[in-house]
Amino acid sequence: MVSGDFSLPAVTINFLFMKILILTALYPPLGANGQDDRCRQVVDALSKRGHQLQVLTSNHRVPSMGFPGQKGVYRHLQLHDSEGIECRLGVSYAATYEQELIQARMLYNRLDHFQPDVVYVWNMQGVSKSLLFNLQNQDTPIAYDLHSNWLSPHLFELDPWFTWWQRNQSLRSKCYQFYLKLSGLARRRLRYFPVGTVTDLDISNGYVCSESLRADLVAAGVAQAATLPVIYPALNTEALLSKISYHPARKFMWAGRLNASKAPGIALRAVEILKGRGIYVSLDFYGMGMPSERKAMRNLIDRAGLSDSVRMLMIRPGELVSKYPEYDALLFTSCCNDPFPITPLEAMLSGLPSILARDGGIEEIAKDGEIALLYDAGDAEALADAMVRMMNIEDGGSAMAKKCMERLQVQHSLDTFVPQIEAFLSASIQS
């Protein structure tokens, strides 16, 4: 068992060019979604503007051989919700304390060597929450990019250290807690590894990615979220390939994780409905997921009798942007109140006409018939009708796509986003 205690180093402040430490659970090319790649794009953009950045992230899915290192990216954290992680976290004090200690040492080592002006927190799902409380207690400037629901209490309190102290009901653990308190060790351990709820976390130097997420957090009991500004996500538009050829829609694509919240089955069902109406289209799924999820999706395609028109395709991280120009329209079927999905934003910025579920934050920037077609989430019949609407647009959606690109490139490009973030980070340092 690893042991030892330590304190945070002092933070040096530079107001002209900032030293920024990114703290996040996942980072490309080993990220899980478009928000992780957005983080990488922001890191690159801030670096180009003269700021010094380092990233502290997890070692999730890092292979033992063959993965090239990245300058300034430290994959040293270990997610407590990863497959294969010690299953006794939150049950065994020894295992949970060792995990906390290792994670904390990784963070403090970065702080000691890098001496950042501000810690810029992105996604902390699966990462020790005591890191945040300790940074907060030491008055380290912290800024939060809130784009997912990891702050919701039901997720936040899955933290193993919190669970052991607050939720562990075993007699053995209760007796050991009594011993730790009696001996004074509890106070010492909790000073270095604080336990708290989300309401104890100061997120006042934060912003949310959508009004939808802000409302969800407030409804979940995160009252501080009510006063946070909305800064919508933005992407590096220079890295996108623009669609230049438009035809009446017949070739559709779907991209995302193959799970219930992203609802790929709705898209499949819509194609089946159209076939029943005598309308034939093609649909390619670029689905990410476990082998079991991919197999289940293939079985659904076969059972629907659509294997001649619906394909499951593999894709490597970062390759999706090259695929948008090849299709007539994107189908986005999320039904999980997604705070702000990146795939439809990326597709629309590429000029690909899109059919979007009325779900979460994406509805805040897209109105039906203006820059995209919208349908009621979870309704395959409504999606099929929207696909017919798209097919009946004579110019293949060219005019709509042009209007969409013009509007989104002003509001959702890094050229607009990064100066806002610079001002936000600077304000976080001075507050």
C-alpha positions as CSV (number, residue, x, y, z in Angstrom):
1,M,0.0,0.0,0.0
2,V,1.2,3.5,-0.9
3,S,1.3,5.9,2.0
4,G,2.2,9.6,2.6
5,D,0.7,13.0,2.9
6,F,1.6,16.3,1.1
7,S,0.3,19.8,0.4
8,L,-0.4,21.8,-2.7
9,P,2.4,24.0,-4.2
10,A,1.8,27.7,-4.6
11,V,0.4,28.9,-7.9
12,T,2.2,31.5,-10.0
13,I,0.0,34.0,-11.9
14,N,0.8,35.4,-15.3
15,F,-1.9,37.6,-16.8
16,L,-0.5,38.0,-20.4
17,F,0.2,34.4,-21.3
18,M,-1.4,31.9,-19.0
19,K,-0.1,28.5,-17.9
20,I,-3.2,26.3,-18.1
21,L,-3.6,22.7,-16.7
22,I,-6.4,20.8,-18.3
23,L,-7.9,18.2,-16.0
24,T,-10.2,15.7,-17.7
25,A,-11.2,12.0,-17.6
26,L,-10.6,11.2,-21.3
27,Y,-8.5,12.8,-24.0
28,P,-8.0,12.0,-27.7
29,P,-7.1,9.9,-29.5
30,L,-8.5,7.8,-26.6
31,G,-11.6,9.9,-26.0
32,A,-15.2,8.6,-25.8
33,N,-17.1,11.3,-27.7
34,G,-17.0,14.6,-29.6
35,Q,-16.7,16.7,-26.5
36,D,-13.3,15.0,-25.8
37,D,-12.1,16.0,-29.2
38,R,-13.5,19.5,-28.7
39,C,-11.2,19.7,-25.6
40,R,-8.2,18.8,-27.8
41,Q,-9.2,21.5,-30.3
42,V,-9.4,24.1,-27.6
43,V,-6.0,23.0,-26.2
44,D,-4.5,23.4,-29.6
45,A,-6.1,26.8,-30.2
46,L,-5.0,28.2,-26.9
47,S,-1.5,26.9,-27.5
48,K,-1.3,28.7,-30.8
49,R,-2.3,31.9,-29.1
50,G,0.8,31.7,-26.9
51,H,-0.5,30.1,-23.8
52,Q,1.3,27.1,-22.2
53,L,-0.9,24.1,-21.7
54,Q,-0.6,20.6,-20.2
55,V,-3.2,17.9,-20.0
56,L,-3.7,15.5,-17.1
57,T,-6.0,12.7,-18.0
58,S,-6.6,9.0,-17.4
59,N,-4.7,6.0,-18.7
60,H,-8.1,4.5,-19.8
61,R,-7.5,2.1,-22.8
62,V,-3.9,3.1,-23.2
63,P,-2.2,-0.1,-24.7
64,S,1.0,-1.4,-23.1
65,M,2.8,-1.1,-26.5
66,G,2.4,0.9,-29.6
67,F,0.8,4.1,-28.3
68,P,2.9,7.2,-29.1
69,G,3.4,9.7,-26.4
70,Q,2.1,13.2,-26.8
71,K,4.1,16.2,-25.5
72,G,2.3,17.9,-22.6
73,V,-0.3,15.1,-22.2
74,Y,0.1,13.0,-19.1
75,R,-2.1,9.9,-19.0
76,H,-1.6,9.1,-15.3
77,L,-5.0,9.1,-13.7
78,Q,-7.1,5.9,-13.3
79,L,-10.8,6.0,-13.7
80,H,-12.7,4.3,-10.9
81,D,-15.5,3.3,-13.3
82,S,-13.2,1.6,-15.9
83,E,-13.5,-2.0,-16.7
84,G,-11.0,-4.1,-14.7
85,I,-10.5,-1.5,-12.0
86,E,-10.2,-2.8,-8.4
87,C,-13.8,-3.9,-7.7
88,R,-13.4,-3.2,-4.0
89,L,-13.2,0.6,-4.4
90,G,-15.8,2.1,-2.1
91,V,-15.9,-1.1,-0.1
92,S,-12.3,-1.7,1.1
93,Y,-10.7,1.2,2.9
94,A,-7.2,0.1,1.9
95,A,-8.0,-0.1,-1.8
96,T,-10.0,3.1,-1.8
97,Y,-7.4,5.1,0.1
98,E,-4.5,3.8,-2.1
99,Q,-6.5,4.9,-5.2
100,E,-7.1,8.4,-3.8
101,L,-3.4,8.7,-2.9
102,I,-2.2,7.7,-6.3
103,Q,-4.6,10.1,-8.1
104,A,-3.7,13.0,-5.8
105,R,0.0,12.4,-6.3
106,M,-0.4,12.5,-10.1
107,L,-2.2,15.9,-9.8
108,Y,0.2,17.4,-7.3
109,N,3.2,16.3,-9.3
110,R,1.8,18.2,-12.3
111,L,1.1,21.3,-10.2
112,D,4.6,21.2,-8.7
113,H,6.4,20.8,-12.0
114,F,4.1,23.0,-14.2
115,Q,3.0,25.7,-11.7
116,P,-0.2,26.5,-13.7
117,D,-2.0,29.8,-13.3
118,V,-5.4,28.0,-13.5
119,V,-6.7,24.5,-13.6
120,Y,-9.3,24.2,-16.4
121,V,-11.6,21.3,-15.5
122,W,-13.6,19.5,-18.3
123,N,-15.0,16.0,-17.6
124,M,-14.5,14.4,-14.1
125,Q,-16.7,11.4,-14.6
126,G,-14.8,8.5,-13.0
127,V,-12.1,10.7,-11.5
128,S,-11.6,11.3,-7.8
129,K,-13.7,14.2,-6.6
130,S,-11.4,14.8,-3.7
131,L,-8.9,16.4,-6.2
132,L,-11.4,19.2,-6.8
133,F,-12.2,19.8,-3.2
134,N,-8.5,19.9,-2.3
135,L,-7.7,22.4,-5.1
136,Q,-10.6,24.4,-3.9
137,N,-9.5,24.4,-0.3
138,Q,-6.0,25.5,-1.4
139,D,-7.5,28.5,-3.3
140,T,-6.1,27.2,-6.6
141,P,-7.9,29.1,-9.5
142,I,-10.3,26.7,-11.1
143,A,-12.5,27.1,-14.2
144,Y,-15.1,24.6,-15.3
145,D,-16.3,23.7,-18.8
146,L,-19.6,22.0,-18.0
147,H,-20.8,20.0,-21.0
148,S,-22.1,16.8,-19.4
149,N,-24.1,15.7,-16.4
150,W,-21.2,14.4,-14.2
151,L,-22.1,17.1,-11.6
152,S,-25.6,15.6,-11.1
153,P,-25.6,14.3,-7.5
154,H,-26.5,10.7,-8.5
155,L,-23.3,10.5,-10.5
156,F,-21.1,12.8,-8.4
157,E,-21.8,10.7,-5.3
158,L,-20.7,7.4,-7.0
159,D,-17.1,8.5,-6.1
160,P,-15.6,5.6,-4.2
161,W,-14.0,7.8,-1.4
162,F,-17.4,9.5,-0.8
163,T,-19.1,6.1,-0.9
164,W,-16.8,4.6,1.7
165,W,-17.2,7.4,4.2
166,Q,-20.9,8.2,3.6
167,R,-22.6,5.2,2.1
168,N,-20.7,2.1,3.3
169,Q,-23.0,0.3,5.7
170,S,-20.9,-2.8,6.5
171,L,-20.1,-3.4,10.2
172,R,-16.5,-3.8,9.5
173,S,-16.3,-0.4,7.7
174,K,-18.2,1.3,10.5
175,C,-15.9,-0.1,13.1
176,Y,-12.8,1.0,11.1
177,Q,-14.3,4.5,10.7
178,F,-14.8,4.7,14.4
179,Y,-11.1,3.7,14.9
180,L,-9.9,6.3,12.4
181,K,-12.0,9.0,14.1
182,L,-10.8,8.0,17.6
183,S,-7.1,7.9,16.6
184,G,-7.3,11.2,14.8
185,L,-6.4,9.7,11.5
186,A,-9.8,10.4,10.0
187,R,-9.3,14.2,10.3
188,R,-5.9,13.9,8.8
189,R,-7.0,11.8,5.9
190,L,-10.0,14.0,5.2
191,R,-7.9,17.1,5.3
192,Y,-5.8,15.8,2.4
193,F,-8.6,13.9,0.7
194,P,-11.8,15.9,1.4
195,V,-15.3,14.3,1.1
196,G,-18.2,16.5,0.0
197,T,-21.3,16.7,-2.1
198,V,-21.7,18.7,-5.3
199,T,-23.3,21.5,-3.3
200,D,-19.9,21.9,-1.5
201,L,-18.1,22.4,-4.8
202,D,-17.6,26.0,-5.9
203,I,-18.4,26.1,-9.6
204,S,-19.0,29.8,-9.8
205,N,-16.0,30.1,-12.2
206,G,-17.8,27.9,-14.7
207,Y,-20.0,28.0,-17.8
208,V,-22.5,25.5,-19.2
209,C,-22.7,24.4,-22.8
210,S,-26.5,24.9,-23.1
211,E,-29.6,26.2,-21.3
212,S,-30.8,22.6,-21.4
213,L,-27.8,21.5,-19.2
214,R,-28.2,24.4,-16.9
215,A,-31.9,23.6,-16.3
216,D,-31.1,19.9,-15.8
217,L,-28.4,20.7,-13.2
218,V,-30.7,23.1,-11.3
219,A,-33.5,20.5,-11.3
220,A,-31.0,17.9,-9.9
221,G,-30.2,20.2,-7.0
222,V,-27.1,22.0,-8.3
223,A,-28.5,25.5,-7.5
224,Q,-25.2,27.3,-8.4
225,A,-25.8,26.3,-12.0
226,A,-28.7,28.8,-12.3
227,T,-26.2,31.8,-12.4
228,L,-23.7,30.2,-14.8
229,P,-23.4,31.7,-18.3
230,V,-24.1,29.7,-21.4
231,I,-21.1,29.4,-23.8
232,Y,-22.1,27.2,-26.7
233,P,-19.5,24.7,-28.0
234,A,-17.4,25.6,-31.0
235,L,-15.1,23.7,-33.3
236,N,-12.1,24.2,-35.5
237,T,-13.9,24.9,-38.8
238,E,-10.5,24.8,-40.7
239,A,-10.3,21.1,-40.0
240,L,-13.6,20.3,-41.6
241,L,-14.2,19.3,-45.3
242,S,-17.0,21.3,-46.8
243,K,-19.7,19.5,-48.9
244,I,-19.8,20.9,-52.4
245,S,-22.2,18.6,-54.3
246,Y,-25.9,18.3,-53.4
247,H,-28.5,15.9,-54.7
248,P,-32.1,15.0,-53.6
249,A,-31.5,13.0,-50.5
250,R,-31.4,9.2,-50.8
251,K,-28.1,8.4,-49.0
252,F,-28.2,9.0,-45.2
253,M,-25.7,8.5,-42.4
254,W,-25.9,8.0,-38.7
255,A,-23.0,8.4,-36.2
256,G,-22.7,8.0,-32.5
257,R,-22.6,5.4,-29.7
258,L,-24.7,2.3,-30.1
259,N,-26.7,2.7,-27.0
260,A,-30.3,3.4,-25.9
261,S,-29.7,7.1,-25.3
262,K,-28.5,7.7,-28.8
263,A,-31.4,5.5,-30.2
264,P,-29.9,4.1,-33.4
265,G,-32.9,1.8,-33.6
266,I,-35.1,4.8,-34.4
267,A,-33.1,5.5,-37.5
268,L,-33.3,1.8,-38.5
269,R,-37.0,1.7,-37.9
270,A,-37.5,4.9,-40.0
271,V,-35.8,3.2,-43.0
272,E,-38.0,0.2,-42.5
273,I,-41.1,2.4,-42.4
274,L,-40.1,4.1,-45.7
275,K,-39.5,0.7,-47.3
276,G,-43.1,-0.2,-46.3
277,R,-44.2,2.9,-48.1
278,G,-42.3,1.9,-51.2
279,I,-39.5,4.5,-50.7
280,Y,-36.0,3.1,-50.7
281,V,-33.0,4.8,-49.2
282,S,-29.6,3.8,-47.9
283,L,-28.3,4.3,-44.4
284,D,-24.8,3.9,-43.1
285,F,-24.2,3.5,-39.4
286,Y,-20.8,4.8,-38.0
287,G,-21.4,3.3,-34.6
288,M,-19.1,3.2,-31.6
289,G,-19.6,0.7,-28.9
290,M,-18.8,-2.6,-27.3
291,P,-18.6,-5.7,-29.6
292,S,-21.9,-6.9,-28.1
293,E,-23.6,-3.6,-29.0
294,R,-22.3,-3.8,-32.6
295,K,-23.5,-7.4,-32.8
296,A,-26.9,-6.5,-31.5
297,M,-27.2,-3.7,-34.1
298,R,-26.3,-6.1,-36.9
299,N,-28.9,-8.5,-35.7
300,L,-31.5,-5.7,-35.7
301,I,-30.6,-4.9,-39.3
302,D,-30.8,-8.5,-40.4
303,R,-34.2,-9.1,-38.6
304,A,-35.6,-6.0,-40.3
305,G,-34.6,-7.4,-43.7
306,L,-32.5,-4.3,-44.5
307,S,-29.1,-5.7,-44.9
308,D,-29.2,-4.7,-48.6
309,S,-29.6,-1.0,-47.8
310,V,-28.2,-0.5,-44.3
311,R,-24.6,-1.0,-43.4
312,M,-22.5,-1.0,-40.2
313,L,-19.1,0.6,-40.9
314,M,-16.0,0.9,-38.9
315,I,-14.2,4.2,-38.4
316,R,-11.0,5.4,-36.7
317,P,-11.0,8.4,-34.3
318,G,-10.9,11.6,-36.3
319,E,-12.0,10.1,-39.6
320,L,-15.7,11.0,-39.4
321,V,-15.1,14.5,-40.6
322,S,-14.0,13.2,-44.0
323,K,-17.2,11.2,-44.4
324,Y,-19.8,14.0,-44.2
325,P,-19.4,15.2,-47.8
326,E,-20.1,11.7,-49.1
327,Y,-23.8,11.7,-47.8
328,D,-27.0,13.6,-48.6
329,A,-28.1,14.0,-45.0
330,L,-27.3,13.2,-41.3
331,L,-29.8,11.5,-39.0
332,F,-29.4,12.5,-35.4
333,T,-31.7,10.4,-33.1
334,S,-30.6,11.1,-29.6
335,C,-33.3,10.9,-27.0
336,C,-31.4,11.4,-23.7
337,N,-31.7,15.2,-23.4
338,D,-28.1,15.5,-24.6
339,P,-26.6,18.7,-23.2
340,F,-25.0,19.6,-26.5
341,P,-24.0,16.9,-29.0
342,I,-21.0,17.5,-31.2
343,T,-21.7,15.3,-34.2
344,P,-24.6,17.2,-35.6
345,L,-22.7,20.5,-35.0
346,E,-19.7,19.1,-36.9
347,A,-21.9,17.8,-39.7
348,M,-23.8,21.1,-40.1
349,L,-20.6,23.1,-40.1
350,S,-19.4,20.8,-42.9
351,G,-22.5,21.7,-44.9
352,L,-24.3,18.4,-44.6
353,P,-28.1,18.8,-44.4
354,S,-29.3,17.3,-41.1
355,I,-32.4,15.9,-39.6
356,L,-32.3,16.3,-35.8
357,A,-34.3,15.0,-32.9
358,R,-35.8,17.7,-30.7
359,D,-33.5,16.8,-27.8
360,G,-31.4,18.7,-25.4
361,G,-29.1,21.6,-26.3
362,I,-29.0,21.2,-30.1
363,E,-32.6,22.5,-30.3
364,E,-31.4,25.8,-29.0
365,I,-29.4,26.6,-32.1
366,A,-31.5,24.9,-34.8
367,K,-35.1,25.8,-35.8
368,D,-37.1,23.5,-38.0
369,G,-36.8,24.3,-41.6
370,E,-34.2,27.1,-41.2
371,I,-30.8,25.4,-40.8
372,A,-32.0,21.8,-40.3
373,L,-35.2,19.6,-40.2
374,L,-36.4,18.6,-36.7
375,Y,-38.7,15.8,-35.5
376,D,-40.0,14.6,-32.2
377,A,-37.3,12.5,-30.5
378,G,-38.1,8.8,-30.2
379,D,-40.8,8.9,-33.0
380,A,-39.7,6.7,-35.9
381,E,-42.8,7.7,-38.0
382,A,-41.9,11.4,-37.5
383,L,-38.3,10.7,-38.5
384,A,-39.5,8.9,-41.6
385,D,-41.7,11.9,-42.5
386,A,-38.8,14.3,-42.0
387,M,-36.7,12.1,-44.3
388,V,-39.4,12.4,-47.0
389,R,-39.4,16.2,-46.5
390,M,-35.6,16.2,-47.0
391,M,-36.0,14.0,-50.1
392,N,-38.5,16.5,-51.6
393,I,-36.1,19.5,-51.3
394,E,-35.3,20.2,-54.9
395,D,-31.8,21.6,-54.4
396,G,-30.8,18.7,-52.1
397,G,-30.7,21.0,-49.1
398,S,-28.0,23.2,-50.6
399,A,-29.6,26.6,-49.7
400,M,-30.4,25.4,-46.1
401,A,-26.9,24.1,-45.7
402,K,-25.4,27.4,-46.9
403,K,-27.5,29.4,-44.5
404,C,-26.6,26.9,-41.7
405,M,-22.9,27.2,-42.3
406,E,-22.9,31.0,-42.5
407,R,-24.8,31.2,-39.2
408,L,-22.8,28.5,-37.3
409,Q,-19.4,29.6,-38.5
410,V,-20.0,33.0,-36.8
411,Q,-21.3,31.6,-33.5
412,H,-19.6,28.2,-33.2
413,S,-16.1,28.5,-34.6
414,L,-13.0,28.5,-32.4
415,D,-12.2,32.0,-33.7
416,T,-15.2,33.2,-31.7
417,F,-15.0,30.8,-28.8
418,V,-11.3,31.1,-27.8
419,P,-11.2,34.8,-27.0
420,Q,-14.2,34.3,-24.7
421,I,-12.4,31.5,-23.0
422,E,-9.2,33.5,-22.6
423,A,-11.2,36.2,-20.9
424,F,-13.0,33.7,-18.7
425,L,-9.8,32.0,-17.6
426,S,-8.2,35.3,-16.9
427,A,-11.2,36.3,-14.8
428,S,-11.0,33.0,-12.9
429,I,-7.4,33.8,-11.9
430,Q,-8.2,37.2,-10.7
431,S,-11.4,36.3,-8.8
